[in-house]
Amino acid sequence: MLRRLFFVIPDPGLAVELVSEIERMGVQRDHMHALARDGMDLSALPKATAAQRNDVAWKIEWNLWKVNLALFGLALFGFILALSSASAAWTVFTLAVMVLTFLLGALFVFFIPDTHLDEFTAALAHGEVVLMVDVPKRRVRDIETWVDRHHPEAVCGGVGWTTEHFGI
């Protein structure tokens, strides 16, 4: 799983310069995606796909969260039924499902970075460019530190997750 760095950049010219410099740091151009409000010229920048513009990763994340909660609720209901019917096997099974869904939820909450495009609607509305850069987890600090030192006008807006598959 890759980490998606979000940078808010005041203008497209600076975004072009930043993309070139990040490329020189070894990040491939197809791992960068630029967004701006309608009407802005981003022809010199790597464009975001429709899935990235619609934040499909957030939709997947939200649906998985709802499924996890539903499974926990069903397992809790099954646990109560198993206890009332004195079925040891079903009690252990439903308890195991509850523990598993709880641990998966905790993993999601504590270890998966959670920044999404809806946090940048004001910046996009003001004509700023949002640059998403997908890098391995080990490169996050290097890229953020470098951008902060060399382009303080480009603000790091957070870190999310992505995968190289499915174009999200």
C-alpha positions as protocol buffer text, in pm:
chain_id: "A"
residue {
  index: 1
  type: MET
  ca { x: 0 y: 0 z: 0 }
}
residue {
  index: 2
  type: LEU
  ca { x: 130 y: 343 z: -94 }
}
residue {
  index: 3
  type: ARG
  ca { x: 90 y: 668 z: 94 }
}
residue {
  index: 4
  type: ARG
  ca { x: -67 y: 962 z: -86 }
}
residue {
  index: 5
  type: LEU
  ca { x: 81 y: 1299 z: 7 }
}
residue {
  index: 6
  type: PHE
  ca { x: -141 y: 1601 z: -52 }
}
residue {
  index: 7
  type: PHE
  ca { x: 22 y: 1936 z: -128 }
}
residue {
  index: 8
  type: VAL
  ca { x: -170 y: 2261 z: -169 }
}
residue {
  index: 9
  type: ILE
  ca { x: 13 y: 2485 z: -416 }
}
residue {
  index: 10
  type: PRO
  ca { x: -84 y: 2849 z: -479 }
}
residue {
  index: 11
  type: ASP
  ca { x: -50 y: 2844 z: -859 }
}
residue {
  index: 12
  type: PRO
  ca { x: 0 y: 2605 z: -1153 }
}
residue {
  index: 13
  type: GLY
  ca { x: 344 y: 2746 z: -1239 }
}
residue {
  index: 14
  type: LEU
  ca { x: 484 y: 2649 z: -902 }
}
residue {
  index: 15
  type: ALA
  ca { x: 310 y: 2311 z: -931 }
}
residue {
  index: 16
  type: VAL
  ca { x: 491 y: 2242 z: -1262 }
}
residue {
  index: 17
  type: GLU
  ca { x: 823 y: 2330 z: -1099 }
}
residue {
  index: 18
  type: LEU
  ca { x: 747 y: 2111 z: -798 }
}
residue {
  index: 19
  type: VAL
  ca { x: 647 y: 1813 z: -1014 }
}
residue {
  index: 20
  type: SER
  ca { x: 978 y: 1838 z: -1205 }
}
residue {
  index: 21
  type: GLU
  ca { x: 1178 y: 1850 z: -883 }
}
residue {
  index: 22
  type: ILE
  ca { x: 989 y: 1557 z: -729 }
}
residue {
  index: 23
  type: GLU
  ca { x: 1054 y: 1361 z: -1050 }
}
residue {
  index: 24
  type: ARG
  ca { x: 1427 y: 1429 z: -1005 }
}
residue {
  index: 25
  type: MET
  ca { x: 1393 y: 1278 z: -655 }
}
residue {
  index: 26
  type: GLY
  ca { x: 1292 y: 948 z: -818 }
}
residue {
  index: 27
  type: VAL
  ca { x: 911 y: 966 z: -805 }
}
residue {
  index: 28
  type: GLN
  ca { x: 761 y: 870 z: -1140 }
}
residue {
  index: 29
  type: ARG
  ca { x: 528 y: 1118 z: -1308 }
}
residue {
  index: 30
  type: ASP
  ca { x: 246 y: 862 z: -1316 }
}
residue {
  index: 31
  type: HIS
  ca { x: 255 y: 864 z: -934 }
}
residue {
  index: 32
  type: MET
  ca { x: 162 y: 1232 z: -926 }
}
residue {
  index: 33
  type: HIS
  ca { x: -186 y: 1371 z: -986 }
}
residue {
  index: 34
  type: ALA
  ca { x: -291 y: 1735 z: -1000 }
}
residue {
  index: 35
  type: LEU
  ca { x: -636 y: 1878 z: -935 }
}
residue {
  index: 36
  type: ALA
  ca { x: -769 y: 2230 z: -967 }
}
residue {
  index: 37
  type: ARG
  ca { x: -1105 y: 2397 z: -1009 }
}
residue {
  index: 38
  type: ASP
  ca { x: -1272 y: 2385 z: -1347 }
}
residue {
  index: 39
  type: GLY
  ca { x: -1127 y: 2622 z: -1602 }
}
residue {
  index: 40
  type: MET
  ca { x: -768 y: 2619 z: -1474 }
}
residue {
  index: 41
  type: ASP
  ca { x: -503 y: 2510 z: -1723 }
}
residue {
  index: 42
  type: LEU
  ca { x: -329 y: 2198 z: -1594 }
}
residue {
  index: 43
  type: SER
  ca { x: -196 y: 2082 z: -1931 }
}
residue {
  index: 44
  type: ALA
  ca { x: 166 y: 2083 z: -1807 }
}
residue {
  index: 45
  type: LEU
  ca { x: 78 y: 1877 z: -1498 }
}
residue {
  index: 46
  type: PRO
  ca { x: -5 y: 1509 z: -1457 }
}
residue {
  index: 47
  type: LYS
  ca { x: -383 y: 1498 z: -1442 }
}
residue {
  index: 48
  type: ALA
  ca { x: -583 y: 1303 z: -1187 }
}
residue {
  index: 49
  type: THR
  ca { x: -805 y: 1026 z: -1316 }
}
residue {
  index: 50
  type: ALA
  ca { x: -1181 y: 1036 z: -1274 }
}
residue {
  index: 51
  type: ALA
  ca { x: -1153 y: 787 z: -986 }
}
residue {
  index: 52
  type: GLN
  ca { x: -899 y: 1010 z: -813 }
}
residue {
  index: 53
  type: ARG
  ca { x: -1108 y: 1324 z: -869 }
}
residue {
  index: 54
  type: ASN
  ca { x: -1412 y: 1147 z: -723 }
}
residue {
  index: 55
  type: ASP
  ca { x: -1207 y: 1014 z: -428 }
}
residue {
  index: 56
  type: VAL
  ca { x: -1299 y: 650 z: -486 }
}
residue {
  index: 57
  type: ALA
  ca { x: -1051 y: 551 z: -212 }
}
residue {
  index: 58
  type: TRP
  ca { x: -1266 y: 735 z: 42 }
}
residue {
  index: 59
  type: LYS
  ca { x: -1580 y: 559 z: -86 }
}
residue {
  index: 60
  type: ILE
  ca { x: -1411 y: 218 z: -57 }
}
residue {
  index: 61
  type: GLU
  ca { x: -1289 y: 306 z: 291 }
}
residue {
  index: 62
  type: TRP
  ca { x: -1634 y: 423 z: 402 }
}
residue {
  index: 63
  type: ASN
  ca { x: -1809 y: 113 z: 265 }
}
residue {
  index: 64
  type: LEU
  ca { x: -1557 y: -120 z: 430 }
}
residue {
  index: 65
  type: TRP
  ca { x: -1612 y: 62 z: 759 }
}
residue {
  index: 66
  type: LYS
  ca { x: -1990 y: 16 z: 731 }
}
residue {
  index: 67
  type: VAL
  ca { x: -1951 y: -355 z: 647 }
}
residue {
  index: 68
  type: ASN
  ca { x: -1720 y: -398 z: 946 }
}
residue {
  index: 69
  type: LEU
  ca { x: -1974 y: -235 z: 1179 }
}
residue {
  index: 70
  type: ALA
  ca { x: -2257 y: -444 z: 1036 }
}
residue {
  index: 71
  type: LEU
  ca { x: -2057 y: -766 z: 1085 }
}
residue {
  index: 72
  type: PHE
  ca { x: -1983 y: -667 z: 1443 }
}
residue {
  index: 73
  type: GLY
  ca { x: -2352 y: -598 z: 1506 }
}
residue {
  index: 74
  type: LEU
  ca { x: -2458 y: -930 z: 1355 }
}
residue {
  index: 75
  type: ALA
  ca { x: -2194 y: -1114 z: 1554 }
}
residue {
  index: 76
  type: LEU
  ca { x: -2310 y: -941 z: 1872 }
}
residue {
  index: 77
  type: PHE
  ca { x: -2669 y: -1043 z: 1800 }
}
residue {
  index: 78
  type: GLY
  ca { x: -2551 y: -1400 z: 1728 }
}
residue {
  index: 79
  type: PHE
  ca { x: -2346 y: -1398 z: 2047 }
}
residue {
  index: 80
  type: ILE
  ca { x: -2652 y: -1307 z: 2254 }
}
residue {
  index: 81
  type: LEU
  ca { x: -2856 y: -1581 z: 2084 }
}
residue {
  index: 82
  type: ALA
  ca { x: -2575 y: -1835 z: 2132 }
}
residue {
  index: 83
  type: LEU
  ca { x: -2548 y: -1747 z: 2502 }
}
residue {
  index: 84
  type: SER
  ca { x: -2924 y: -1779 z: 2551 }
}
residue {
  index: 85
  type: SER
  ca { x: -2932 y: -2116 z: 2378 }
}
residue {
  index: 86
  type: ALA
  ca { x: -2619 y: -2238 z: 2565 }
}
residue {
  index: 87
  type: SER
  ca { x: -2438 y: -2328 z: 2242 }
}
residue {
  index: 88
  type: ALA
  ca { x: -2067 y: -2322 z: 2323 }
}
residue {
  index: 89
  type: ALA
  ca { x: -1950 y: -2358 z: 1963 }
}
residue {
  index: 90
  type: TRP
  ca { x: -2165 y: -2068 z: 1836 }
}
residue {
  index: 91
  type: THR
  ca { x: -2069 y: -1857 z: 2137 }
}
residue {
  index: 92
  type: VAL
  ca { x: -1697 y: -1903 z: 2062 }
}
residue {
  index: 93
  type: PHE
  ca { x: -1749 y: -1845 z: 1687 }
}
residue {
  index: 94
  type: THR
  ca { x: -1950 y: -1524 z: 1728 }
}
residue {
  index: 95
  type: LEU
  ca { x: -1708 y: -1397 z: 1993 }
}
residue {
  index: 96
  type: ALA
  ca { x: -1419 y: -1462 z: 1753 }
}
residue {
  index: 97
  type: VAL
  ca { x: -1598 y: -1269 z: 1477 }
}
residue {
  index: 98
  type: MET
  ca { x: -1658 y: -979 z: 1717 }
}
residue {
  index: 99
  type: VAL
  ca { x: -1292 y: -972 z: 1823 }
}
residue {
  index: 100
  type: LEU
  ca { x: -1176 y: -990 z: 1461 }
}
residue {
  index: 101
  type: THR
  ca { x: -1402 y: -705 z: 1347 }
}
residue {
  index: 102
  type: PHE
  ca { x: -1298 y: -499 z: 1649 }
}
residue {
  index: 103
  type: LEU
  ca { x: -929 y: -551 z: 1571 }
}
residue {
  index: 104
  type: LEU
  ca { x: -981 y: -467 z: 1203 }
}
residue {
  index: 105
  type: GLY
  ca { x: -1163 y: -148 z: 1305 }
}
residue {
  index: 106
  type: ALA
  ca { x: -881 y: -56 z: 1543 }
}
residue {
  index: 107
  type: LEU
  ca { x: -625 y: -120 z: 1269 }
}
residue {
  index: 108
  type: PHE
  ca { x: -824 y: 104 z: 1038 }
}
residue {
  index: 109
  type: VAL
  ca { x: -856 y: 384 z: 1295 }
}
residue {
  index: 110
  type: PHE
  ca { x: -503 y: 382 z: 1435 }
}
residue {
  index: 111
  type: PHE
  ca { x: -278 y: 277 z: 1146 }
}
residue {
  index: 112
  type: ILE
  ca { x: -438 y: 381 z: 815 }
}
residue {
  index: 113
  type: PRO
  ca { x: -375 y: 749 z: 728 }
}
residue {
  index: 114
  type: ASP
  ca { x: -698 y: 931 z: 660 }
}
residue {
  index: 115
  type: THR
  ca { x: -676 y: 1244 z: 447 }
}
residue {
  index: 116
  type: HIS
  ca { x: -928 y: 1286 z: 165 }
}
residue {
  index: 117
  type: LEU
  ca { x: -1005 y: 1534 z: -111 }
}
residue {
  index: 118
  type: ASP
  ca { x: -1309 y: 1678 z: 64 }
}
residue {
  index: 119
  type: GLU
  ca { x: -1064 y: 1849 z: 300 }
}
residue {
  index: 120
  type: PHE
  ca { x: -936 y: 2061 z: 10 }
}
residue {
  index: 121
  type: THR
  ca { x: -1259 y: 2202 z: -132 }
}
residue {
  index: 122
  type: ALA
  ca { x: -1184 y: 2554 z: -1 }
}
residue {
  index: 123
  type: ALA
  ca { x: -832 y: 2551 z: -149 }
}
residue {
  index: 124
  type: LEU
  ca { x: -964 y: 2432 z: -485 }
}
residue {
  index: 125
  type: ALA
  ca { x: -1239 y: 2695 z: -479 }
}
residue {
  index: 126
  type: HIS
  ca { x: -973 y: 2966 z: -425 }
}
residue {
  index: 127
  type: GLY
  ca { x: -782 y: 2861 z: -735 }
}
residue {
  index: 128
  type: GLU
  ca { x: -507 y: 2663 z: -569 }
}
residue {
  index: 129
  type: VAL
  ca { x: -371 y: 2337 z: -708 }
}
residue {
  index: 130
  type: VAL
  ca { x: -383 y: 2015 z: -508 }
}
residue {
  index: 131
  type: LEU
  ca { x: -97 y: 1783 z: -598 }
}
residue {
  index: 132
  type: MET
  ca { x: -125 y: 1420 z: -489 }
}
residue {
  index: 133
  type: VAL
  ca { x: 203 y: 1229 z: -477 }
}
residue {
  index: 134
  type: ASP
  ca { x: 197 y: 852 z: -426 }
}
residue {
  index: 135
  type: VAL
  ca { x: 509 y: 715 z: -256 }
}
residue {
  index: 136
  type: PRO
  ca { x: 608 y: 416 z: -43 }
}
residue {
  index: 137
  type: LYS
  ca { x: 566 y: 470 z: 331 }
}
residue {
  index: 138
  type: ARG
  ca { x: 944 y: 496 z: 382 }
}
residue {
  index: 139
  type: ARG
  ca { x: 965 y: 801 z: 151 }
}
residue {
  index: 140
  type: VAL
  ca { x: 689 y: 1010 z: 313 }
}
residue {
  index: 141
  type: ARG
  ca { x: 909 y: 1201 z: 556 }
}
residue {
  index: 142
  type: ASP
  ca { x: 1182 y: 1264 z: 294 }
}
residue {
  index: 143
  type: ILE
  ca { x: 942 y: 1411 z: 39 }
}
residue {
  index: 144
  type: GLU
  ca { x: 750 y: 1621 z: 295 }
}
residue {
  index: 145
  type: THR
  ca { x: 1071 y: 1758 z: 447 }
}
residue {
  index: 146
  type: TRP
  ca { x: 1221 y: 1837 z: 109 }
}
residue {
  index: 147
  type: VAL
  ca { x: 909 y: 2019 z: -15 }
}
residue {
  index: 148
  type: ASP
  ca { x: 883 y: 2212 z: 312 }
}
residue {
  index: 149
  type: ARG
  ca { x: 1247 y: 2326 z: 293 }
}
residue {
  index: 150
  type: HIS
  ca { x: 1256 y: 2416 z: -76 }
}
residue {
  index: 151
  type: HIS
  ca { x: 898 y: 2535 z: -132 }
}
residue {
  index: 152
  type: PRO
  ca { x: 748 y: 2669 z: 191 }
}
residue {
  index: 153
  type: GLU
  ca { x: 461 y: 2818 z: -10 }
}
residue {
  index: 154
  type: ALA
  ca { x: 348 y: 2463 z: -93 }
}
residue {
  index: 155
  type: VAL
  ca { x: 161 y: 2337 z: 213 }
}
residue {
  index: 156
  type: CYS
  ca { x: 152 y: 1970 z: 302 }
}
residue {
  index: 157
  type: GLY
  ca { x: -217 y: 1899 z: 354 }
}
residue {
  index: 158
  type: GLY
  ca { x: -184 y: 1549 z: 497 }
}
residue {
  index: 159
  type: VAL
  ca { x: -129 y: 1187 z: 411 }
}
residue {
  index: 160
  type: GLY
  ca { x: -376 y: 930 z: 288 }
}
residue {
  index: 161
  type: TRP
  ca { x: -349 y: 582 z: 140 }
}
residue {
  index: 162
  type: THR
  ca { x: -371 y: 444 z: -210 }
}
residue {
  index: 163
  type: THR
  ca { x: -276 y: 144 z: -412 }
}
residue {
  index: 164
  type: GLU
  ca { x: -119 y: 114 z: -754 }
}
residue {
  index: 165
  type: HIS
  ca { x: -412 y: -98 z: -863 }
}
residue {
  index: 166
  type: PHE
  ca { x: -756 y: 12 z: -984 }
}
residue {
  index: 167
  type: GLY
  ca { x: -644 y: 371 z: -1062 }
}
residue {
  index: 168
  type: ILE
  ca { x: -750 y: 510 z: -725 }
}
